[in-house]
Amino acid sequence: MAIIKMQRVFRMGVVDLPDVDPSLTPEQILEHYAEQYPQLRRGKVQELGVEGDNVVFSLVVCEYKANG
C-alpha cells in the first residue's frame, strides 16, 4: 500500500492558487491571499473535496450589499 501526500489547492473562481505554507490553516491562507486580492478581505473558505491528489478549497468572495 502506497501513502500519497495530498496537496492543498485554493481555488478563487477559475484560478488555482498554490498552498504557500502547509502549516497554516485554510483561514490563514485566506488572510495571506487577501493581501494580494482585496476582494477576499471579507471572504470565506469552503472545502470542495478531493480532486486527484489535491484537496481543493474554494476562496469565496463576500458579496457586498448596498445600504438603502
C-alpha positions as CSV (number, residue, x, y, z in Angstrom):
1,M,0.0,0.0,0.0
2,A,1.4,3.4,-1.0
3,I,0.9,6.6,1.0
4,I,0.0,9.6,-1.1
5,K,0.7,13.0,0.3
6,M,-2.2,15.3,-0.6
7,Q,-1.5,18.8,-1.7
8,R,-3.9,21.7,-0.9
9,V,-5.1,23.9,-3.7
10,F,-7.0,27.1,-3.1
11,R,-9.5,28.0,-5.9
12,M,-10.7,31.5,-6.5
13,G,-13.1,31.5,-9.4
14,V,-11.2,29.7,-12.2
15,V,-7.8,30.4,-10.8
16,D,-6.0,27.7,-8.7
17,L,-3.6,29.3,-6.1
18,P,-0.9,27.2,-4.5
19,D,-0.6,26.4,-0.8
20,V,2.0,28.9,0.4
21,D,2.7,27.1,3.7
22,P,1.2,23.7,4.6
23,S,1.5,24.5,8.3
24,L,-1.1,27.4,8.0
25,T,-4.8,26.8,8.4
26,P,-7.1,27.4,5.4
27,E,-8.3,30.6,7.1
28,Q,-4.7,31.9,7.4
29,I,-4.1,31.1,3.7
30,L,-7.2,33.2,3.0
31,E,-5.7,36.1,5.0
32,H,-2.4,35.7,3.1
33,Y,-4.1,35.9,-0.3
34,A,-6.4,38.8,0.9
35,E,-3.2,41.0,0.8
36,Q,-2.9,40.3,-2.9
37,Y,-6.6,40.1,-3.7
38,P,-8.6,42.7,-1.7
39,Q,-11.9,41.2,-2.7
40,L,-11.1,38.3,-0.3
41,R,-10.8,40.5,2.8
42,R,-14.3,39.6,3.9
43,G,-14.3,36.2,2.1
44,K,-14.5,32.7,3.5
45,V,-13.0,29.3,2.8
46,Q,-15.1,26.2,1.8
47,E,-13.7,22.7,1.3
48,L,-14.8,21.4,-2.0
49,G,-13.3,17.9,-1.7
50,V,-10.6,15.8,-3.3
51,E,-9.6,16.1,-7.0
52,G,-6.9,13.5,-7.8
53,D,-4.0,14.1,-5.4
54,N,-5.3,17.5,-4.3
55,V,-7.6,18.7,-1.5
56,V,-9.4,21.7,-3.1
57,F,-10.6,24.6,-1.1
58,S,-12.7,27.4,-2.5
59,L,-11.9,31.0,-1.6
60,V,-15.3,32.7,-1.7
61,V,-15.6,36.4,-2.2
62,C,-18.2,38.0,0.1
63,E,-20.8,39.9,-1.8
64,Y,-21.3,43.5,-0.8
65,K,-24.8,44.8,-0.2
66,A,-25.8,48.4,-0.8
67,N,-27.5,50.1,2.1
68,G,-30.8,51.6,1.4
